[in-house]
C-alpha cells in the first residue's frame, strides 16, 4: 500500500517517517490565496479557519490525485493532503514569512492560548476506479509561556524556524520550549493529526499498519 503526501512540508514528511511511513512527496500546484479569495467571494465573507484549512487540504490532495492519474496511472494507495492555520483572539494566522511579522506575533502570543486547525483530505486511489475521499478537521489548543523574553523571541525569530510555519511556532523543535501546554492530538500542531489520519484511512478501508514501510517496526 503506497502513500503519497501532497506536500513538501519537512514537518509533515518527518512526522510520517517517524511513525513508519515512507511516502512519495509531491508538491501540489495550488494557489492558496486564490482559492481562499474565491471561497470568500462566493461565501460573502472569509471562511472560518476550520472550513478554510479543509478547503485548502482538499484542493492540494485533489491536484496531486489528478496528476498521479496522468503520471503514475498504476498508483495504488493513499494520497494525503493537509493544511494548517492558527487562531488567536479572533485572528487567523498563517505563515508569517518575515522576521518582523514573526516577532509581532510572538509578542502577542506569549501567555496566551490559541487554536491550531489542521485540515485533512485522504484519497483512496485504485487503478481503474474513481478515487474515494475522506476528510476531517482536527483542533488542538496551544498555550505559550508568559515569561518568554524579548531576547528569546529575537533569537527564535533569527533562527528562521518560525517564518514558514503556521502560527510562527513549532512544538517539536526549537519552539517547543516556549509552549507550556497542548490540549488535543500533539501531532496536530506538527502539521497533521496522526489519529485523524488513522481514522480516515480506516473509513476508506485501509488498515493503518498496512501503511508501515517494510521493516520499520524492527
C-alpha positions in Angstrom: 0.0 0.0 0.0 1.7 3.2 -1.2 1.3 6.6 0.4 1.7 10.0 -1.4 2.0 13.1 0.6 0.5 16.1 -1.3 3.0 18.4 0.3 6.7 19.1 0.6 6.4 20.3 4.2 9.5 18.9 6.0 7.5 18.7 9.2 4.7 16.6 7.7 7.2 14.4 5.9 9.2 13.8 9.0 6.0 13.1 11.0 5.0 10.3 8.7 8.6 8.9 8.6 8.7 8.8 12.4 5.6 6.6 12.5 6.9 4.1 10.0 5.6 5.5 6.7 7.9 6.5 3.8 5.7 8.5 1.4 6.2 9.8 -2.0 6.1 13.6 -1.7 4.6 15.7 -4.4 4.2 19.5 -4.2 0.6 20.5 -5.1 0.2 23.2 -7.7 -2.4 25.2 -5.8 -2.6 29.0 -5.5 -3.8 29.0 -1.8 -4.5 32.7 -1.8 -6.6 32.5 -5.0 -8.6 29.5 -3.6 -9.3 31.3 -0.3 -10.3 34.5 -2.1 -12.7 32.7 -4.4 -14.3 30.9 -1.5 -14.6 34.2 0.4 -16.2 35.9 -2.6 -18.7 33.1 -3.1 -19.5 33.0 0.7 -19.7 36.7 1.0 -17.0 36.8 3.7 -13.9 35.0 4.9 -14.3 31.3 5.8 -13.9 30.2 9.4 -10.4 28.7 9.9 -11.7 25.1 10.2 -13.5 25.4 6.9 -10.6 27.1 5.2 -8.0 24.6 6.2 -10.2 21.8 4.9 -10.9 23.6 1.6 -7.1 24.0 1.1 -6.3 20.5 2.1 -8.9 19.1 -0.3 -7.6 21.3 -3.2 -4.0 20.1 -2.6 -4.9 16.4 -2.4 -7.2 16.7 -5.5 -4.5 18.3 -7.5 -2.0 15.6 -6.8 -4.6 12.9 -7.4 -5.2 14.3 -10.9 -1.5 14.5 -11.7 -0.9 10.9 -10.5 -3.6 9.7 -12.8 -1.6 11.1 -15.7 1.9 10.4 -14.5 1.5 7.2 -12.5 -1.7 5.5 -13.6 -0.7 2.3 -11.7 -0.5 4.1 -8.3 -2.4 2.1 -5.7 -2.7 3.6 -2.3 -3.5 6.8 -0.4 -2.9 10.4 -1.2 -2.8 12.7 1.8 -3.4 16.5 1.7 -3.2 18.8 4.7 -3.3 22.5 5.7 -2.9 24.3 9.0 -3.8 27.7 10.5 -3.6 29.2 13.9 -6.2 31.3 15.5 -5.7 33.6 18.5 -8.1 36.2 20.0 -10.3 36.1 16.9 -7.4 36.5 14.4 -6.2 33.8 12.0 -2.5 33.4 11.4 -0.9 31.5 8.5 2.8 31.6 7.9 4.5 34.9 8.9 7.2 34.8 6.2 9.1 37.9 7.6 11.0 38.4 10.8 9.1 41.5 11.7 5.7 39.7 11.4 7.0 36.7 13.3 8.3 38.9 16.1 5.0 40.8 16.4 3.0 37.6 16.6 5.2 36.1 19.4 4.8 39.3 21.4 1.1 38.8 21.1 1.1 35.1 21.7 3.2 34.9 25.0 1.0 34.0 27.9 -2.0 33.3 25.6 -3.8 30.2 24.3 -4.8 29.7 20.7 -6.2 27.0 18.5 -4.3 25.2 15.7 -6.6 24.0 13.0 -5.4 21.2 10.7 -7.4 20.1 7.7 -7.0 16.6 6.3 -8.0 15.2 2.9 -7.3 11.5 2.2 -8.0 9.9 -1.1 -8.0 6.1 -1.8 -6.6 5.8 -5.3 -7.0 2.5 -7.1 -6.1 1.9 -10.8 -9.2 1.8 -13.0 -11.5 3.2 -10.3 -12.7 6.6 -9.2 -10.8 7.9 -6.2 -12.7 8.0 -2.9 -12.2 10.7 -0.3 -12.5 11.1 3.4 -12.0 14.4 5.2 -11.7 15.8 8.7 -10.5 18.8 10.7 -8.5 18.4 13.9 -8.0 21.1 16.5 -5.5 21.5 19.3 -5.2 24.3 21.8 -1.7 25.7 22.4 -0.6 27.7 25.4 2.5 29.8 25.3 4.8 30.6 28.3 4.1 34.1 29.7 7.7 34.7 30.6 9.2 34.4 27.1 11.5 37.4 26.9 12.0 39.8 24.0 15.6 38.5 23.7 14.3 34.9 23.4 11.8 35.9 20.8 14.5 37.7 18.8 16.8 34.7 19.0 14.0 32.3 17.9 13.0 34.5 15.0 16.7 34.8 14.0 16.8 31.0 13.8 14.5 31.2 10.8 12.3 28.4 12.1 9.1 30.3 12.7 9.0 32.1 9.4 7.5 29.3 7.3 5.2 27.5 9.7 1.5 28.2 10.5 1.3 30.4 13.6 5.0 31.1 13.6 5.8 28.3 16.0 6.7 24.6 16.2 6.1 22.2 19.1 8.6 19.6 18.0 11.7 21.7 17.5 13.2 25.0 18.8 9.8 26.5 19.6 8.8 23.6 21.9 10.5 25.2 25.0 8.2 28.2 24.8 5.0 26.1 24.8 3.6 25.1 28.2 0.5 23.1 27.2 -1.1 21.4 24.2 -4.7 20.0 24.5 -5.5 17.6 21.7 -3.5 15.3 19.5 0.0 16.8 19.7 0.8 15.8 16.1 -1.9 18.2 15.0 0.4 21.0 16.0 3.2 19.5 13.9 1.1 19.6 10.8 -1.3 16.6 10.7 -3.2 14.6 13.3 -2.0 11.1 13.2 -5.0 9.8 15.0 -7.2 11.6 12.5 -5.3 10.1 9.5 -5.6 6.6 11.0 -9.4 7.1 11.3 -9.8 8.4 7.8 -7.7 5.6 6.4 -10.0 3.1 8.1 -13.0 4.9 6.7 -11.5 4.2 3.3 -11.0 0.5 4.1 -7.2 0.8 4.7 -5.6 -0.6 7.9 -3.1 1.9 9.3 -0.5 -0.8 10.0 -0.5 -1.8 6.3 1.0 1.7 5.6 4.1 0.9 7.6 7.2 0.6 5.4 8.5 -3.0 5.4 11.0 -3.4 8.3 10.1 -0.1 10.0 8.8 -1.8 13.1 12.0 -3.7 13.7 
